[in-house]
Amino acid sequence: MTLDGDKKMILKDIMVAADGIAKKLLVENSGDFFEDIGKPKRFMKCVIFTLEEWFHCHSTYPYPTKTQARTLSEKTGLTIKQVENWLSNRRRKLKRNPIDSSLENILE
């Protein structure tokens, strides 16, 4: 059985759409909670808000215990390793760009 040009184009479009749907389902069900496919991999805003909130509340010692890391993991849907890496990167960012002491009162 041979397909003419129009049928080949339609079949190709269907295959591309099915591939896109499969990739989106894979990402949504992977537990990694990333936003759109094709963009740089960033966590959703609600995940970042939860991690930032914890970081701010624990600013004097921003190193989570195993229990705290597990709790953050459950709240955000991230793995414990992802939580630990995010907090490590956040501490590094704070060292590079410390908050001006005159602005700290505004944040509290």
N, C-alpha and C positions, 0 to 999 in steps of 0.2 A: 504494500500500500504506500503510495507516495502522497505527500501533502503539497498543495500549491502554496504560493508565496504568502497569501493572506492568512491561511491556516497556520503556517509556520510562525508568522509574526504573533498571532494570538496565543499560540502555544508557548512561545518565548516569553510573552508578557505574563502569562499565568505562572510560569516557572519562576520568574523574577519576583512576582508578588508572593508566591508561596515561600520562597527563600527568605524574603524580608520578614514575613510573619513568623517563620520558624526561628530566625535569629532573635526577634523581639521576645518571643515566648521563652527562649533559652535564657536571655538576660533577666527577664522578669521573674523567672523561677529559680535563678541561680543563687539567690540570697545575698547578692552583692549590692543591691539597691542603688544602682547607678542610674543617672538620668539618661537621656536620649542616646541612641546608638550613633556612632560617627563623630560625636563630640568628645572632647577630652573627658576622661572618666572622673567625674566629681560626684560626691555624695549628695543626696537630696537635701534641701534646705532644712527640713525637720530633723534630719540626722545631725547636721552640722550644729543646729541650734541646741540640741540635747548635749552634744559634746562640748560646745562652747560654754554652756551653762555650768556643766560639771567643772570645766577648767577654771572658770571664774570663781566658783565657790571654793575651789581647792587651790587657789593661786599661791598660797604660802608653801604648799608642798604638792605640786601637780603630778604626783606619781601614784596611780591607783593600786590598791591591793588587788589580790586575785579575785576577791569577792566583788569589789567595786568594778573591776574590768568585766566580770561575768554579768553583773547587773546592767552595765552600760551596753554590753553586747546584746542582752535580751531586750532592752528598751529600744535600741536602734535597729536591730536585725542584722548587725554586722558580726563578723567573727571576732573573737577575742584578739587575734593577731591584728586585724584591721583597726580595732579600737586602740591597741597599744601603739601601732604605727602612727595613727592620726595624732595621738597625744604627744608622741615623740617629735613629730614634725611641728606641732603647735608650740612645744617648748623651745625648739630650735628657732622658730619664727620670732618668738618673744625675745630671745637673746639677741637676735639681729636687729629688731626694732622695739626696744623697750618703750613702755608707755611713759610719757612725760609725767612727773610727779604732780604737776599742777592739774593734769587732766584726770588723775585717779579719783579725786573727790566727785567728779561728775559721774563717773561710772558706777559709783556705789550708791 
